[in-house]
Amino acid sequence: MVVEAHHHHRSTLKQKNKPFKSHHATKSALKDIAKGRTVRQSTKSPVVSTIAQARLNRRNTQKQAQAAKRASHVAATRIFNGTDGAPRIVAIIPLSEDIDTPACIQALGKCIDEEIHGINERKNIWTMKASRFKTSLQFLPVPFARPFAALDAARAADYTLILLSPTIEVTPAGDTLLRMLQAQGLPTTITAIPPTPSSILDPKSKPGILRSLLSFMHYFDPAQRRVFDLGAQADALNALRGLAEGCPGEVKWRTGRPWVVGESVELGVDGVLKVTGIVRGGRLSPNRLVHVPNHGDYQVSKIVSAPFPRTKHAKPGAMDVEVAPVLLAERVPSSADSLVSTNVADDMANEQTWPTEEEMAGALRGAGEDVVPDAKKGTTPRRIKRVPKGMSEYQASWIVDESEGENEDEEGEEGNEVGREQIDADEEMVPLDDALDVESERKSVVAFQELDMEEEQKQLTSWRKRSQEEQEAQSFPDEIDTPQDVPARTRFARYRGLQSLRTSPWDTYENLPREYARIFEFEDFKRTERDMWRELEDDGIEPGTHVTIFVEGVPHLASVSSQSPFVLYGLLKHEHKKTILHFTVQRNTECEGSVRSKDPLVLCYGPRRLRVNPVYSQHTRGGGKGANNVHKFERYLWHGTTTVASVYAPIAFGKQPCMLLRETQDPHSPELVAMGTFMNPDTTRIIAKRLILTGHPFKVHKKTATVRYMFFNPDDIQYYKPIQLYTKHGRTGHIRESLGTHGYFKAHFDGPINQMDTVCMSLYKRVYPRWSENWVTPGVGGRRDDEMEE
């Protein structure tokens, strides 16, 4: 049987047509493929495309920013609107002696044909009704070369009008005043020159002078656009338009804080002060205290409305009708703040090991009134130690028995510093029972004592060597020479050794001074501040209300008739209580001379000015506390670094700016030392003062060295033996044994050292600032803090 063979072509030779694409199918074909299924939009997929959504987001963001800007503008200018709107306060600050302030203000009024009220009576406040702009202005004129009056006026003003001279340059005092205003918080500023006749100022050179003055003002206020010439009517009108129609800028530290510029101030016989004015800033509550500059804090008894007189328009020429005042708010004793700003120190609350009254009575009955009886068997006898002035019982326990009767370390400086030696020689020795009360007995006013010529010359030499001491402290920080006439364990009895300044434990409440018993401490400062702002939202009189405030217990006010306007500042809750405040400050680049810790300065923050003796310490980046909240003490306030200044002062809320001023021979020309910001009221911050004792490696053998000149007797070596040594080249070690009787010792290190190295030992003690008091403007009578606390 024969099988027929079939022929097959290779598959690669077969033609394959392109399949029909689905998107070109007919509607009926697609409907058949779907078989009744419908495609729904996913809930997660956007309704519009990403590009369209980004465009909508940008438009929405622009609308929100525009609405917020419009709302802030309305809120800032709402107080000035209406028939009874508050006038805009303008502080007039001249920076040259040849400027005629009344002529400048009259030039502003002349351009709109308005009269300036109070300018001829030489009052503290001049007023002008600007009918063309439907507002009114209050001018606070400041005399030339009165920086404190300028600061007071700018602190309460909505605008600041800086007057510059086109012919006389700004003096260094004027430059310092601008720096002070910048540090305090400068309101919206307008710069102008006074009307100057063409015989004095050439019209051709005027544009160049205006550009030069504008360049000068840009250094302090970059937002300045031009300098107005009040001699030209068009420029005067533009300057007035900026004051009357502009939106005043917000000064951050004044947000939420009420203040009243006193239009009329009356002091009654019973000590009740009546201040009439318009509430500005935040809500004013009668339950909160008010601060009167140069005098202190006081309580408000009540707040009464002071409406403006109304005119009946029914008949022409009708007389004004007085509106009866209405009681708006009254102090509630249960929720009102107290005037107590410090705690009363209770010495009996400390740890006591005193015998009972029965034991003392029985012992003195048999031994006599002036004889201390022997201790009973099995008990610790009580010894009356004689310790240096200001030293507590805990510090006295560091003194060994052999050192009784010898001079001790003075609290402020070391023995090698020139000008401090006479303190150790004349240091008063007091019994331990009276040592606790010594620190509180410091008074700010000390009776004058005539010094002999030798002592006067010695102090003069010490003062002239301050610059040399500062240079040495910068080249060899914290290094001192061990005294040879006094044992080191006696001289540095109040110091301790630490393995690490950042991590070694240090008890925060150990051996605190008496001032710490008088101050207040917050359990959680941020939570207290948050609750305080929440309670303030619906409490008090609204801003823009014309009121009369009745302040109780105010003594005679000399500042009412002074050249500065009378301003009453409302305090927030707890802001009258004293604690220890820390400020981050930077030294003024124009300040010359040395600034040492505990030098007397004037601290300005918020509405307060205090006479302080700050203590400086290193600032940790980011404001962190570290493991033990210990920070190194700084002997001087250096240029170019951020430093923390610690003082005893009333509590402040928010990021308030601060200034440190130094008084000069001219009381009206202070020196700006530093400026900064309030940091926190941390009472647990430990400021540790460091001493570095240095020695010379006399003989070296690999890791072992014989060191000299660090101590001068074997007892000191034995006393400081547990403290770790280190070298400037990074080696660490310990004292092995004492050699001889002249202070030589053998030390072992973790690596080889050479004779070019220096052996060091660090000792630390905690330091505290001195108590502060209220500072009074020169020529103005005020009262001190100790009078206010009673």
HELIX and SHEET records of a PDB file:
HELIX    1   1 SER A   11  LEU A   13  5                                   3    
HELIX    2   2 SER A   22  HIS A   24  5                                   3    
HELIX    3   3 LYS A   27  ALA A   34  1                                   8    
HELIX    4   4 THR A   50  THR A   77  1                                  28    
HELIX    5   5 ARG A   78  PHE A   80  5                                   3    
HELIX    6   6 THR A  101  LYS A  110  1                                  10    
HELIX    7   7 SER A  131  PHE A  133  5                                   3    
HELIX    8   8 PRO A  147  ALA A  156  1                                  10    
HELIX    9   9 PRO A  172  GLN A  184  1                                  13    
HELIX   10  10 LYS A  206  HIS A  218  1                                  13    
HELIX   11  11 GLN A  233  GLU A  245  1                                  13    
HELIX   12  12 LYS A  252  ARG A  254  5                                   3    
HELIX   13  13 ASP A  347  ALA A  349  5                                   3    
HELIX   14  14 GLU A  357  ALA A  367  1                                  11    
HELIX   15  15 GLU A  393  ALA A  396  1                                   4    
HELIX   16  16 ASP A  401  SER A  403  5                                   3    
HELIX   17  17 GLU A  421  ALA A  425  1                                   5    
HELIX   18  18 LEU A  432  ALA A  435  1                                   4    
HELIX   19  19 GLU A  439  GLU A  441  5                                   3    
HELIX   20  20 MET A  453  ARG A  464  1                                  12    
HELIX   21  21 ARG A  466  SER A  475  1                                  10    
HELIX   22  22 ALA A  488  ARG A  491  1                                   4    
HELIX   23  23 ARG A  514  ALA A  517  5                                   4    
HELIX   24  24 PHE A  525  LEU A  536  1                                  12    
HELIX   25  25 SER A  559  SER A  561  5                                   3    
HELIX   26  26 ARG A  621  GLY A  623  5                                   3    
HELIX   27  27 PRO A  714  TYR A  719  1                                   6    
HELIX   28  28 ASP A  785  GLU A  789  1                                   5    
SHEET    1   A 7 ILE A 116  HIS A 117  0                                        
SHEET    2   A 7 TRP A 126  ALA A 130 -1                                        
SHEET    3   A 7 THR A 135  PRO A 141 -1                                        
SHEET    4   A 7 ARG A  88  PRO A  94  1                                        
SHEET    5   A 7 TYR A 159  LEU A 163  1                                        
SHEET    6   A 7 THR A 188  ILE A 193  1                                        
SHEET    7   A 7 VAL A 227  ASP A 229  1                                        
SHEET    1   B 6 SER A 264  LEU A 267  0                                        
SHEET    2   B 6 LEU A 273  ARG A 280 -1                                        
SHEET    3   B 6 TRP A 259  VAL A 261 -1                                        
SHEET    4   B 6 VAL A 567  GLY A 570 -1                                        
SHEET    5   B 6 VAL A 290  VAL A 292 -1                                        
SHEET    6   B 6 GLY A 296  TYR A 298 -1                                        
SHEET    1   C 5 SER A 264  LEU A 267  0                                        
SHEET    2   C 5 LEU A 273  ARG A 280 -1                                        
SHEET    3   C 5 HIS A 546  VAL A 551 -1                                        
SHEET    4   C 5 VAL A 300  SER A 305 -1                                        
SHEET    5   C 5 LEU A 327  GLU A 330 -1                                        
SHEET    1   D 2 ARG A 310  THR A 311  0                                        
SHEET    2   D 2 ASP A 320  VAL A 321 -1                                        
SHEET    1   E 2 ARG A 386  PRO A 388  0                                        
SHEET    2   E 2 MET A 429  PRO A 431 -1                                        
SHEET    1   F11 GLU A 479  ILE A 480  0                                        
SHEET    2   F11 ILE A 686  HIS A 701  1                                        
SHEET    3   F11 VAL A 630  GLU A 634  1                                        
SHEET    4   F11 VAL A 615  GLN A 618 -1                                        
SHEET    5   F11 THR A 642  PRO A 650 -1                                        
SHEET    6   F11 LYS A 578  ARG A 587 -1                                        
SHEET    7   F11 GLU A 671  ASN A 680 -1                                        
SHEET    8   F11 PRO A 657  ARG A 662 -1                                        
SHEET    9   F11 LEU A 601  TYR A 605 -1                                        
SHEET   10   F11 ARG A 608  VAL A 612 -1                                        
SHEET   11   F11 GLU A 773  ASN A 774 -1                                        
SHEET    1   G 7 GLU A 479  ILE A 480  0                                        
SHEET    2   G 7 ILE A 686  HIS A 701  1                                        
SHEET    3   G 7 THR A 704  ARG A 708 -1                                        
SHEET    4   G 7 TYR A 744  PHE A 749 -1                                        
SHEET    5   G 7 THR A 732  LEU A 739 -1                                        
SHEET    6   G 7 LEU A 725  THR A 727 -1                                        
SHEET    7   G 7 VAL A 759  ARG A 766 -1                                        
END                                                                             
